[in-house]
């Protein structure tokens, strides 16, 4: 089962003891969730107004910010500028936190988009592949990452609702269940997808398998009901982190959450052998990335 470990930190730039540092590393790279129940992202007085669905443009589930422009938001220019500053402040806090918790990563990470969710986590009409209320690992059909890790920092900024997740069994258990159901890609198909701009670059076999694990798990409703799982509550004012390409997770309830995605090269992990890439290569008995 996925482990959930709490640390009593209240600063985005914490000074960790050696034991706390080891706990953070072991929890995250071991496929667990690191919960920081006393680390809140504080909204400024004029930012509480953004805790409303009216700021979403209705086309996307999140409002995202790349440091320059907002996507998925609607409102007057001065309001959107203030919303962008709020999301940008969270991005800076999340980067500081990761550098403090995992200093080996600091010089090698790539910060992706920062997101704010002003809409309920569930209830939107989406296909089963996009239904995040089903247990899944994160893998993206158009963005191959060739083993790079997906580290996410979340913070519940709701006024009074817990963020609720279901979390499932270990990555290796998921892989052992679904790998036999994933067909190997057709010869030339991965290059063709890139040529047609369906994907941003060719998929490696690793990316093919990760996407297969994502899809097979979401499609199997019996598995969704019967696999080992637990419900985890993240109270308002709680921040938490996990490698979402390794932790089986599903959204149950609440909106008003901020999220930062950070990409980490496998080579910079404290224990590369704990990564999904290493686990899948061991189970498959072959290399899953191209050699050049």
Beta strands, then each sheet from edge to edge (+ up, - down):
strand 1: 4-6
strand 2: 33-36
strand 3: 63-65
strand 4: 70-71
strand 5: 110-117
strand 6: 149-156
strand 7: 163-167
strand 8: 230-234
strand 9: 239-243
strand 10: 249-253
strand 11: 257-264
sheet 1: 1+ 2+ 9- 6+ 11- 5+ 3- 4+
sheet 2: 8+ 7- 10+
end
